Amino acid sequence: ALTLYWYPKCGTCRKAKKWLDEHGIEVQTVHLVDEPLTKEQLARLHRQSGLPLKKFFNTSGMKYRELGLKDKLDRASEDEMLDWLASDGMLVKRPILTDGERVVVGFREQEYEAFFAAGT
């Protein structure tokens, strides 16, 4: 099953959802802030994405700036980063789309096209 971790007030998330709807693709949506991802879930998504963990941070968010994470990420361990991400859904870059094995972070049309072209 496809899951979209999102924040409905986020414009990028709405674009992703609209793209999925227009392509007749059904997804289960999870509100990232009301139902934050656990550390274990984040670790799994990170592994499956093949991306550096830094890519999972919402670097344009207020919370990110408040915590001064820009300066801390370079010295942080993976464990610390996962703790931060699990502590507040607003720190997580969104949306995150997964089919349980593959993971796309953020929304770019070409990435979504490639994801579905590869078959789910």
C-alpha positions in Angstrom: 0.0 0.0 0.0 1.1 3.5 -0.7 1.5 6.0 2.1 1.9 9.7 1.8 3.3 11.4 5.0 2.2 15.0 4.6 1.1 18.2 6.3 -2.1 19.4 4.6 -1.3 23.1 5.0 1.9 22.6 3.1 1.7 23.8 -0.5 4.2 21.2 -1.8 2.2 18.4 0.0 -1.0 19.6 -1.7 0.7 19.6 -5.1 1.9 16.0 -4.5 -1.6 14.9 -3.5 -3.1 16.7 -6.5 -0.6 14.9 -8.8 -1.5 11.5 -7.3 -5.3 12.3 -7.5 -4.9 13.4 -11.1 -3.1 10.1 -11.9 -5.8 8.1 -10.2 -3.3 6.8 -7.6 -4.8 6.0 -4.2 -2.6 6.7 -1.2 -3.2 6.5 2.5 -2.3 9.8 4.0 -0.7 10.3 7.4 -0.6 13.8 9.0 3.1 14.2 9.9 2.4 16.6 12.7 -0.6 14.9 14.3 0.9 11.5 13.9 4.7 12.0 14.0 7.0 9.3 12.7 8.8 7.2 15.3 12.5 7.0 15.3 12.2 3.4 14.0 10.0 4.4 11.1 12.4 7.3 10.3 15.4 5.0 10.4 13.6 2.6 8.0 12.5 5.3 5.6 16.1 6.7 5.6 17.6 3.3 4.8 15.1 2.6 2.0 15.5 6.0 0.5 19.3 5.7 0.0 19.5 9.5 0.8 21.7 11.2 3.3 19.7 11.7 6.5 20.1 15.5 6.2 17.7 15.3 3.2 15.0 14.4 5.7 15.1 17.8 7.4 12.7 20.6 6.5 15.5 23.1 6.3 13.1 26.0 5.4 11.0 25.5 8.5 10.9 27.8 11.5 11.6 25.0 14.0 14.8 24.1 12.1 16.0 27.7 12.4 14.9 28.0 16.1 16.9 24.9 17.1 19.9 26.2 15.1 20.2 22.8 13.3 22.0 24.2 10.3 25.1 24.5 12.4 24.5 21.3 14.4 23.8 18.8 11.6 27.4 18.5 10.4 28.6 17.3 13.8 25.5 15.3 14.8 25.4 11.6 14.8 22.7 9.7 12.9 21.1 8.8 16.2 20.9 12.5 17.2 19.4 13.4 13.9 16.8 10.7 14.2 15.9 11.9 17.7 15.4 15.4 16.4 13.3 14.2 13.4 11.1 12.1 15.7 10.7 14.9 18.2 8.6 17.1 15.9 6.9 16.4 12.7 7.5 20.0 11.6 11.2 19.2 11.3 10.6 16.5 8.7 10.8 17.4 5.0 7.6 16.6 3.4 5.8 15.0 1.7 7.3 11.5 2.0 5.9 8.9 -0.3 6.6 5.2 0.2 5.3 1.9 -1.1 6.9 0.1 1.9 10.2 -0.5 0.0 10.9 2.6 -2.0 10.9 6.1 -0.6 10.6 9.6 -2.3 11.2 12.7 -0.2 9.8 16.0 -1.3 7.8 16.4 -4.5 9.2 16.7 -7.9 7.0 15.6 -10.8 9.8 13.8 -12.6 10.6 11.8 -9.4 7.0 10.8 -9.0 6.8 9.8 -12.6 9.9 7.7 -12.3 8.6 6.1 -9.1 5.4 4.9 -10.8 7.1 4.1 -14.1 9.2 1.6 -12.2 6.0 -0.1 -11.1 4.7 -0.5 -7.6 
